[in-house]
């Protein structure tokens, strides 16, 4: 764990996992090469499950299994986990985008992995890994954006619900159809129930019927709906805006938001007020205020160092 993250953890008493996660020893320039080696050795697949590119602080994780509708197989989940934990305490990384191609963003779990033949232990590993990935999305210190071009179902819908921001094409749809095949979407319901009102979540879980992007927007499952041809442009515009801000301030704010949202009102205000005071003691907190007063662009330090 980096020293700046340790200091933030001590200051805020927020679980360390919400401010950082395991640091990979693989350097940034090896990202694409590493992504191309993520294919499972247990099958004949030669293509990577994810393709990772990174430029100007923006990491794009592209789900790359269109023949299986970008199913969140164990291999895909393990690739996502690796991609999300790669150098997350580096000041160079400022935002993550999870995108896909084709008509399906992600169809959720690969049901062929969940048959009786694969066994209970394997099933437990699949769901444990999936839960770990969904929590990582919220626990890493940089914002994670879902760029949703098509259908997101079951654990795919869970992934969208878990992301900090979700930009959807006007052609996108969302569903939790597990009930239709005898496997209730219980784990997707954890993320879905925290993103949309209870009544809509239960309707989606009980019926399996998909909802269009505009309905998802109305109820808070996605942040914005844009014309299909402008999806990448709009997503990148938001990502670039995030890059303009202080990495440490955003990390502090993301961790505080996710922590306080689970508390009662009084405790939440108490925590958030303390975090704002600590924010003011940071170099970037004072730099931003000073730049505002002097009518200039701030020069960020991107650390938790005190003024």
C-alpha positions in Angstrom: 0.0 0.0 0.0 1.4 3.4 -0.9 2.4 5.9 1.8 -0.2 8.5 0.6 -3.0 6.0 0.8 -1.9 4.9 4.3 -2.0 8.5 5.5 -5.5 8.9 4.0 -6.7 5.7 5.7 -5.4 6.9 9.1 -7.0 10.3 8.7 -10.4 9.2 7.6 -10.8 5.8 9.3 -12.2 4.5 6.0 -11.4 0.9 5.2 -8.1 0.8 3.3 -9.8 -1.3 0.6 -11.9 1.7 -0.4 -8.8 3.8 -1.0 -6.5 1.3 -2.8 -6.1 -2.2 -3.8 -3.3 -4.6 -4.5 -0.6 -3.1 -6.6 0.6 -5.1 -9.6 4.3 -5.1 -10.4 3.6 -5.0 -14.1 4.4 -1.5 -15.5 2.0 0.6 -17.5 3.7 0.1 -20.8 3.1 -3.6 -20.5 -0.7 -3.3 -20.1 -1.7 -4.2 -23.6 0.8 -7.0 -23.8 -0.4 -8.4 -20.5 -4.0 -8.1 -21.6 -3.3 -10.2 -24.6 -2.1 -13.0 -22.4 -5.3 -13.4 -20.4 -6.8 -16.2 -22.3 -7.6 -19.2 -20.2 -5.2 -22.1 -20.6 -8.1 -24.5 -19.9 -9.6 -24.0 -23.3 -8.4 -23.5 -26.9 -9.1 -19.8 -26.9 -6.2 -17.7 -28.3 -7.9 -14.2 -28.1 -7.6 -12.2 -24.8 -10.8 -11.9 -22.7 -10.1 -8.3 -22.2 -8.1 -5.7 -24.2 -6.6 -3.0 -22.1 -5.4 0.4 -23.4 -4.3 3.4 -21.4 -3.6 6.9 -22.5 -3.6 10.3 -20.8 -4.7 8.8 -17.5 -7.7 6.9 -19.0 -7.7 3.1 -18.9 -10.1 1.4 -21.2 -11.0 -2.2 -20.4 -12.7 -3.7 -23.4 -14.7 -6.9 -22.9 -13.5 -9.1 -25.8 -15.7 -12.3 -25.9 -18.4 -11.3 -28.4 -19.0 -14.9 -29.6 -20.2 -15.7 -26.0 -22.0 -12.3 -25.6 -19.2 -11.1 -23.4 -20.3 -13.5 -20.7 -18.7 -13.1 -17.3 -17.1 -16.5 -17.3 -14.5 -17.2 -14.6 -11.7 -16.4 -17.0 -13.4 -13.1 -17.9 -13.9 -12.2 -14.3 -10.2 -13.0 -13.5 -9.1 -10.9 -16.4 -11.3 -8.0 -15.1 -9.9 -8.4 -11.6 -6.4 -8.2 -12.9 -7.2 -5.2 -15.1 -8.9 -3.3 -12.2 -6.1 -3.9 -9.7 -3.3 -3.0 -12.1 -1.2 -0.1 -10.7 -4.3 1.5 -9.1 -2.1 3.6 -6.7 -0.2 5.1 -9.6 -0.7 8.9 -10.1 -0.9 8.3 -13.8 -4.1 6.4 -13.6 -7.1 8.7 -13.2 -10.2 6.9 -14.5 -11.3 3.5 -15.8 -13.8 2.8 -18.6 -15.3 -0.7 -19.0 -16.6 -1.0 -22.6 -17.6 -3.7 -25.1 -18.5 -4.1 -28.8 -21.4 -5.7 -30.7 -25.0 -6.0 -29.7 -24.3 -7.2 -26.1 -22.4 -5.4 -23.4 -22.4 -8.5 -21.2 -24.9 -11.4 -20.9 -23.8 -12.2 -17.3 -22.5 -15.5 -16.1 -21.7 -18.3 -18.6 -24.4 -20.8 -17.7 -22.3 -23.7 -19.1 -20.0 -23.1 -16.2 -22.8 -23.5 -13.7 -24.0 -27.0 -14.5 -23.9 -29.9 -12.0 -20.8 -31.3 -13.8 -18.6 -28.3 -12.8 -19.4 -28.9 -9.1 -20.3 -26.8 -6.1 -16.7 -25.7 -5.4 -16.4 -24.3 -8.9 -19.7 -22.5 -8.5 -18.6 -20.9 -5.3 -15.4 -19.7 -6.9 -17.3 -18.1 -9.8 -19.6 -16.2 -7.5 -16.9 -15.2 -5.0 -14.7 -13.9 -7.9 -17.7 -12.0 -9.4 -18.5 -10.4 -6.0 -14.9 -9.5 -5.6 -14.8 -7.8 -9.0 -18.0 -5.8 -8.3 -16.6 -4.6 -5.0 -13.3 -3.7 -6.6 -15.1 -1.4 -9.0 -16.3 0.6 -6.1 -13.2 0.2 -3.9 -10.4 1.3 -6.2 -9.5 5.0 -5.8 -10.4 6.2 -9.3 -13.8 6.5 -10.9 -15.0 3.6 -13.0 -17.3 4.3 -16.0 -19.5 1.7 -17.8 -19.8 2.5 -21.5 -22.8 0.5 -22.4 -23.5 0.0 -26.1 -26.0 -2.8 -26.0 -27.8 -5.4 -23.9 -26.6 -5.8 -20.3 -28.2 -8.8 -18.5 -27.8 -10.6 -15.1 -24.2 -10.1 -13.9 -23.7 -7.8 -16.9 -26.4 -5.5 -15.5 -24.8 -6.0 -12.1 -21.5 -4.6 -13.5 -23.3 -1.5 -14.8 -25.0 -1.0 -11.5 -21.7 -1.3 -9.7 -19.9 1.3 -11.7 -19.6 4.9 -10.4 -20.9 6.3 -13.7 -22.8 4.6 -16.5 -23.2 6.1 -20.0 -25.6 4.2 -22.2 -26.4 4.1 -25.8 -30.0 4.8 -26.7 -30.0 1.2 -28.0 -29.0 -0.3 -24.7 -31.3 -2.5 -22.6 -31.0 -3.9 -19.1 -32.4 -7.1 -17.5 -32.0 -9.6 -14.7 -33.6 -12.6 -16.4 -32.2 -15.4 -14.3 -35.6 -16.3 -12.9 -36.5 -17.5 -16.4 -33.9 -20.2 -16.4 -34.4 -21.2 -12.7 -31.5 -19.2 -11.3 -32.7 -16.1 -9.5 -30.4 -13.1 -10.0 -29.6 -12.8 -6.2 -26.1 -11.4 -6.5 -27.0 -9.0 -9.3 -29.9 -7.9 -7.0 -27.3 -6.6 -4.5 -26.0 -4.0 -6.9 -29.3 -3.4 -8.7 -31.1 -2.8 -5.4 -28.6 -0.2 -4.4 -28.9 1.6 -7.8 -32.6 1.8 -8.5 -35.8 2.0 -6.3 -36.9 -1.3 -4.7 -40.1 -1.6 -6.7 -38.3 -1.5 -10.0 -35.5 -3.8 -8.9 -38.1 -6.4 -7.7 -40.0 -6.1 -11.0 -36.9 -6.7 -13.0 -35.8 -9.6 -10.8 -39.3 -11.3 -10.7 -40.1 -10.9 -14.4 -36.8 -10.9 -16.1 -38.2 -8.3 -18.6 -35.6 -5.9 -20.0 -36.0 -2.2 -19.6 -34.8 0.3 -22.2 -32.1 2.9 -21.6 -34.5 5.8 -21.0 -36.3 3.8 -18.2 -32.9 2.9 -16.7 -32.0 6.6 -16.8 -35.3 7.6 -15.1 -34.6 5.3 -12.2 -30.9 5.9 -11.8 -29.4 2.7 -13.2 -27.4 4.8 -15.7 -26.1 8.4 -15.6 -26.8 9.5 -19.1 -28.3 8.2 -22.4 -26.8 9.4 -25.7 -27.2 8.6 -29.4 -25.5 5.3 -30.2 -23.0 7.0 -32.5 -21.9 9.5 -29.9 -21.5 6.9 -27.0 -17.7 6.8 -27.1 -17.4 10.6 -27.6 -19.6 11.4 -24.6 -17.9 8.8 -22.4 -14.5 10.2 -23.2 -15.7 13.7 -22.5 -16.7 12.8 -19.0 -13.4 10.8 -18.5 -11.3 13.8 -19.7 -13.2 16.1 -17.3 -12.3 13.8 -14.4 -8.7 13.7 -15.4 -8.6 17.5 -15.0 -9.2 17.2 -11.3 -6.9 16.2 -8.4 -6.6 12.4 -8.2 -6.2 12.5 -4.5 -9.2 14.7 -3.9 -11.3 12.4 -6.1 -10.0 9.3 -4.3 -10.9 10.9 -1.0 -14.3 11.9 -2.2 -15.1 8.5 -3.7 -14.1 6.6 -0.5 -16.1 9.0 1.7 -19.2 8.8 -0.5 -19.3 5.0 -0.5 -18.7 4.9 3.2 -21.2 7.5 4.3 -24.0 6.3 2.1 -24.4 3.2 4.3 -24.7 5.2 7.6 -27.5 7.0 9.3 -27.9 10.7 8.5 -26.2 12.1 11.6 -23.2 9.7 11.3 -22.9 10.5 7.6 -22.8 14.2 8.2 -20.2 13.7 11.0 -18.0 11.7 8.8 -18.4 13.9 5.7 -17.7 17.0 7.7 -14.5 15.5 9.1 -13.4 14.5 5.6 -13.9 18.0 4.3 -11.8 19.4 7.1 -9.0 16.9 6.2 -9.5 17.8 2.5 -8.8 21.4 3.4 -5.5 20.4 5.1 -4.2 18.8 1.9 -2.0 20.6 -0.6 -4.5 20.1 -3.4 -7.4 21.4 -1.2 -5.6 24.7 -0.7 -4.2 24.9 -4.2 -7.7 24.6 -5.7 -9.0 27.4 -3.4 -6.0 29.6 -4.1 -6.3 29.1 -7.8 -10.0 30.1 -7.7 -9.2 33.3 -5.8 -6.4 34.1 -8.2 -8.5 33.3 -11.2 -6.0 30.7 -12.6 -6.0 27.0 -13.4 -4.8 24.9 -10.4 -1.6 23.0 -10.5 -2.4 19.7 -8.7 0.0 17.7 -6.6 -2.2 14.6 -6.8 -1.0 13.4 -3.3 -2.5 13.4 0.2 0.4 15.5 1.5 -0.5 18.3 3.9 -0.1 22.0 3.1 
